[in-house]
Amino acid sequence: MTERRLAHRHTPLYRVVKADWGDPLDATYSQRKPDRRWNTEAFPALYCCCGLGVARAVALDIFRVAGLELEDLQPGVRPQLAEIEWRGEVIDMVTERGVVAAGFAPEYPSAVDRAATRAAAERWHSTGTEGVCARSASLARRGFAAWHGDHRRFGEMAVYVQNIASTPQLRRRRADARWLRARRLR
């Protein structure tokens, strides 16, 4: 099986972070999360979103799991948004050709368990891959299934910080809640 690679060049990437995280570029938190998709406890991944709408879906997915609404949260505990500069070569899990070439069903992320994605992540990380650009599972849980066109509408990124050629840079951190407000999709 020959995975497809993607030269990932657009910036910024968006990272949903907790208000009390001192360094939004610290990827070690991903090693402690039991529900990780694209890494294991053996290596960290910096989880980001390719577009603002995807970051909003990730944050709303977290709220859904916790049974919360944005208005339930005090400003000091609302998620924040980090805008990150990073470019690199990653595995393509956004196009149908890329998904199939990586050994997954064309419907990914539907009907694919995390054990399968973690096994692929272990293999890719061990060969020096810089990361994975994948369809957003958070969007899929919200009913999104239009996985075509510009992947910024639906892509998430797991950057393997131990393998990257260039270090991610924090552009800015947003503590306001405007980025969480719903917008009409185009």
Backbone hydrogen bonds, N-H to C=O, Kabsch-Sander energy under -0.5 kcal/mol:
donor,donor_aa,acceptor,acceptor_aa,energy
3,E,1,M,-0.7
6,L,90,V,-2.9
8,H,6,L,-1.1
8,H,88,G,-2.9
9,R,7,A,-0.8
13,L,84,I,-2.8
14,Y,49,C,-2.9
15,R,82,A,-2.6
17,V,15,R,-0.5
17,V,80,Q,-2.5
21,W,18,K,-1.7
22,G,20,D,-0.6
26,D,23,D,-1.9
27,A,25,L,-0.7
30,S,27,A,-1.5
31,Q,28,T,-1.4
32,R,28,T,-0.6
32,R,29,Y,-1.4
33,K,29,Y,-0.8
36,R,33,K,-1.0
40,T,43,F,-0.6
43,F,40,T,-1.1
45,A,27,A,-0.7
46,L,159,V,-2.8
47,Y,45,A,-1.0
48,C,157,M,-3.1
49,C,14,Y,-3.2
50,C,155,G,-2.8
55,A,51,G,-2.0
56,R,52,L,-2.3
57,A,53,G,-1.9
58,V,54,V,-2.4
59,A,55,A,-2.4
60,L,56,R,-2.6
61,D,57,A,-2.2
62,I,58,V,-2.0
63,F,59,A,-2.1
64,R,60,L,-2.5
65,V,61,D,-2.2
66,A,62,I,-1.9
67,G,63,F,-1.1
67,G,64,R,-0.6
68,L,63,F,-2.6
72,D,69,E,-1.7
73,L,69,E,-0.5
73,L,70,L,-1.5
77,V,74,Q,-2.1
78,R,74,Q,-0.7
78,R,75,P,-0.8
80,Q,17,V,-3.2
81,L,174,R,-2.2
82,A,15,R,-2.8
82,A,80,Q,-0.5
83,E,172,R,-3.2
84,I,13,L,-3.0
84,I,82,A,-0.5
85,E,169,Q,-3.1
86,W,84,I,-0.6
88,G,8,H,-1.8
90,V,6,L,-2.6
90,V,88,G,-0.5
91,I,131,G,-2.6
92,D,4,R,-2.7
93,M,91,I,-0.9
93,M,133,C,-2.9
99,V,95,T,-2.6
100,V,96,E,-2.6
101,A,97,R,-2.4
102,A,98,G,-1.6
103,G,100,V,-1.8
104,F,99,V,-2.2
108,Y,105,A,-2.3
110,S,107,E,-1.9
112,V,109,P,-1.4
116,A,113,D,-0.7
117,T,113,D,-1.3
118,R,114,R,-2.7
119,A,115,A,-1.9
120,A,116,A,-1.9
121,A,117,T,-2.5
122,E,118,R,-2.5
123,R,119,A,-1.9
124,W,120,A,-2.8
125,H,121,A,-3.1
126,S,122,E,-2.2
127,T,123,R,-0.9
127,T,124,W,-0.7
128,G,125,H,-1.8
129,T,124,W,-2.1
130,E,89,E,-0.8
132,V,158,A,-2.0
133,C,91,I,-2.7
134,A,132,V,-0.6
134,A,156,E,-2.6
135,R,93,M,-1.6
136,S,154,F,-2.2
140,A,136,S,-1.9
141,R,137,A,-2.3
142,R,138,S,-0.8
142,R,139,L,-0.8
143,G,140,A,-1.8
144,F,139,L,-2.2
147,W,145,A,-1.4
148,H,146,A,-1.7
153,R,150,D,-1.8
154,F,151,H,-1.5
155,G,151,H,-2.6
156,E,134,A,-3.2
157,M,48,C,-2.8
158,A,132,V,-2.6
159,V,46,L,-2.1
159,V,157,M,-0.5
160,Y,130,E,-2.7
160,Y,158,A,-0.6
161,V,159,V,-1.4
163,N,160,Y,-2.6
164,I,160,Y,-0.7
169,Q,85,E,-2.3
171,R,83,E,-3.3
171,R,169,Q,-0.6
172,R,83,E,-1.2
174,R,81,L,-3.7
175,A,173,R,-0.6
180,L,177,A,-1.5
181,R,177,A,-0.6
181,R,178,R,-1.1
